[in-house]
Amino acid sequence: MAADSSGGPTKSSNAAAGAGAGAFHFRFLIPIIVSLVALPALLLLLLLPPPQDPETWFLKLPALLRAHYSDGRTIKLRPSPDHPEIGVFSIRRGPPAADSPHRVLIVHGAGCSSFSFRRVVDSLAEANVHAAAIDLPGSGFSDRSVAVTQNRDGGKNPLRGMWSVVEDIREKGLFWGFDQLIQQGYVNLPEKTTVINNPIEFNAGRLLEQVIHSMPLPPPIDLVLHDTAFPLLSDWISQNPTTIRSLVLLDSSPNGTALPLWAFQTPLVKEMVMGMGCVFRRAVAGCCVARWESGEEAEAHRVLLKGWDGGRSGMGASSSRSLDLGEWGGRNEQLPVKVIWSEGWSSEGREVAAALPRATLSLHSGGRWVQGRDAAVEVAQRIREFITSLPPPGGAELELELSRSRSQEDVVSQLQDRCEL
């Protein structure tokens, strides 16, 4: 019994010592693990090219994008009465809008631009349809940001202050930061305030209304909405029934996006995806593109998505609210709707079409982003077949007027017959 009682304290002390050593090892490993994760991330951010000014970015554009830009024009609009003017890029093809019985306007979704639909616009124009597409603010060649003055110290957010230091190092070089640390023990930020570019905030409905009037596109028009453009403009469509003749939902679901937005909004992940062509192609191919037509095509999309500001302006407009398709369809049951979806995601397209009372469904061979000439021709053909199957603009009113005229002629004829009797 004595041996047992004498051995107890020894075991307890050994256990306590082991626990203390384990805690020490754990505390020692934490900064090592954090350093191993943070150091490569910081080095990657520093090695990636910094954002460029717009002029330098334009001079380095691939040939595909230079040709696309030269074929379009920029419209000056004001998103709100107290907002400065912004430039919205647009492309147009086909007969003059005033002379064409069909006027199609395409609005892209998250991650895309008018560049994604240039072949669809060309194919519609070849079929004698006036077709146009725009770049929403923050996307494509439209303005991406507005300049504002902001405190450099990050305010109450220390991470913002740290990020501004990283941005300075990326812009001025890694050795600039080391020189600052060696000479004075800290990185010097001489100015407390700086002019930064904030993403443009806008009301999509108001913007589209200004686009229609500025082009101009005489209403009613045939509206094609891709991906996130539908939830963005659903309320405006309900409020402007005389402006919209028909609606085409192109790979558009009200409760999700084709592009995984988290990969393009998360720091470091966004830098890798937008900064490295091979990573971008793989990230987009799994969810948006059935097959890239060429490496040049993929690179043009990456450059345009990244923009001159390094993707700071975000993915363009997107809607976070959920849309009840059945309720929306009930409020707009007189509006002809066509749902066009990629064959690879046809189940989602069938769900959208089933929820809308007057909707019909067609499939195309491309991806959620329309890529390739064949897929673009298919989509344009589906759109043309749909809009040409509808009565011409004003057809219902004209038929009603003719009916009234016939009724009046019948009454006059009957009165004349009675007078002769």
Helices and strands as residue ranges (DSSP letters): H 2-47, H 54-59, H 63-70, E 73-77, E 86-93, E 103-107, G 114-117, H 118-126, E 130-134, E 145-151, H 158-172, H 174-184, E 193-199, H 204-214, E 221-226, H 229-239, E 244-250, H 261-265, H 269-275, H 277-285, H 295-306, H 325-331, E 337-342, G 343-345, H 346-355, E 359-364, H 373-388, H 395-420
